[in-house]
Amino acid sequence: MSSYRKAAVFTVLVIASRFVLAAPVNYTISSKLSRVTFSIEHQGFIESFGTLKISPGAFVFDNDDWPKSSVAVSMPTKTLDMGDGLWNKQIRGDLNWKNLFNHPSIAFRSTRIEQMDETHGTLQGELTLAGITKPVALQLQVNKIGVNAVSERPAVGFTATGTVKRSQFGLDAYEDLVGDDLKIQVQLEAWVGPDPDAHKN
């Protein structure tokens, strides 16, 4: 490794250590890597899975004082993917789901973050789905705070999980065939600085 590269890496590590200790930190969401996964019971036979992309954006996280943190993210409805092209086409062409796809995005805005221990807490917020906003609570885990080995920038990774009732958002079609519970898992990776992939989404 050249002396220049060693100096650059050292500088990044110093900056990273300051970010870990300092609070709050502004992070940019990695839109290429971050995803929302959801599952719903299909006639009692299986759990059907789908995904949504998270739009480019940013949030504030204070590792020393979680309640000072805040996040607001959106997920383009058009990115909803059930893992099969035919199924995706059928859902979008079904008038029973018209109200979902009439709204361009699904959004979440935090109202409070409560810390339980060093890496776990509860993320309280408001979810807007199919044009209806309801309070939700997600279980939050901080997976890692450190330096991204590829970008060599300070980074953070979170997992958030929870369950919402689709019927509370007016999405009550096919209740005899499809479960009411939407089990949600959010995988969010972010770093300090711009998202180089944002313009590609």
N, C-alpha and C positions, 0 to 999 in steps of 0.2 A: 504494500500500500504506500503510495507516495506521501511525502511530508505534507503536501497541500491537502490531500484527502484525509489524512490523520487529523489535521487541524480542523477541517470542516466537521468531521464526525465528533471531535471533542467539543466544538462549539455547540453543535446540536444537543449533545448530551448535557452540557451545562445549562442550555436554555430549557431542556426538558425537565431537568431537576428543579429549576425555578418554577416551571409551570405546575409540577406536582405539588410543590409547597405553597405556591401562591394561589390566591382565590379572589374572585372567580376567573374562569378561563372561557374564552369564546372558541367554540369548536365548529368546524364546518362538516356537515354530513357527507360521507362518501356515498354518493347516489348510485355508484356502480355496485357497491357491496351490500348496502343496507336493504333489508327486505322486511315485509310483514307477511307472516304465514298464518293461515287460519284453517280450521277444520270444522266440519259439520257432519252429524250422523246421517247416513243415507239408508233409510228403511230399516235401520237396526243391523244391517249387514256389515257395514264398514264405516270408517271415518274418511270422508272425502276431503282432500286438501287443496288449497288454492294459495296464491301469492299475490301481493301487490308491491309495486315499487314505491320507494319513498322519494319524493321530489327533492331536488337540491335545496339546501337551506342551512341554517345555523342555529345553535342554541348555546346557553350558558350553563356551565356546571361548576359548582363550588364544592370541591372534595372535602374541605374543612367544615363546611356548613351547608348541608344539602338543601335545607329550606330556602336558601338564597338562589338556588338554581331555577331555571325555567326552560321550557321547550315548547315549541309549536311546530308541528309537521303536517304535511299534507301528502296524500297518496292519490295520483290520478286514477279515476275510475276506469279509464280505458286500459290500464295496465293489469286489471284483474285477470288472472290466468288460472284456470282449473286443471292445467296440465294436458289438455287435449283440445286440438283445434275445432273439432266437431262440436264438443260440449260448449266451448266458448261461444261458438256461433249460435247454438241453440239458446243459450242463456240470453244473449244480446237480442235475439229475435223474439223472445217471449214477452208479451205485454205485461205479464205478472211482475216482471222485474224492471218495467219501464221507469218507475220512479227512481230506482237506483242509478240507472245509466243516464237519466235526464240531468243529474248533477255531476259536474266535471271532476269533482274531487271528494275524497273522504278526509276529514281533518281531525286532529287531536291537539288540544291546548292544555298544558298543565295548569293546575290551580295551586298545588302544593306537593312537595316531596318530603316524605317523612323517613328518617334514617333509623334502621333497627340495629344494625351492627356495622362493621367496617365496610362490608360490600353489599348489604341487602337493605331494602327499604320498600316503601309503598309510594307509587306515583299516582296521585289524585289528579283528575282532569275532566275535560269535557270532550266527548266524541260526537262529531257531526257526521251522520251517516244517512244517506238518502234525504238530505235536507232537514233532518231532525237532530237536535242536540240533546244529549243526556249525560249525566255525570257517570264516570267509570273510575274504577280503581285497578291498577296494574301492580303486580309484584315485580319489583325492580332489582336487578343484580348488576353490579359493576364487575365486569369480567377482567378488565386490565386497564391500567393507566401506565403508559410508557412511551417508548420510541418505536414507531413503525419501521420495520427493517427495510422496507422497500423505499418509502418516501423519505425516511430518515427525519421524520417530523414527530413532535409530541402528539400522541394519539390516545383515544379512549374507546372502549367497547362496552356496550350494554346489552342485556337481554331483559325484556319485559314480557310478562305473561298475564293473561286474565280471560274472563268469559263474559260475554254480553248476550242478551236475548235479542234476536233479530226482530221479533215481533214488536219490541218497544220502539223500533225505528220504522214501523209501518211495513216491514218486509215479512209478511205472514203467509205468503203463498205456499201451497203444498205442505201444510202442517201435518197431513196424514202420511207424508212420504219423507219429509226432510225435517231433521231436528230443529228445535228453536235455539239451542245454545250454539253460539259461535265462539270457539276456543281460539284465542289470539296469542301469537308469539311474535314479538318484535326483536329483530337483530339489527342493532344500530352501531356502526363504526364511524368514527369522526376523528378529525385531526385539526391542528392549528394551521391556518392558512387556507388558500383557495382550493376548491375542488376542481381538479383539471378535467374531470369527466362531465361536469355539469352541463356544458353546451352540447354534449352528445346525446342527452336524454330527450 
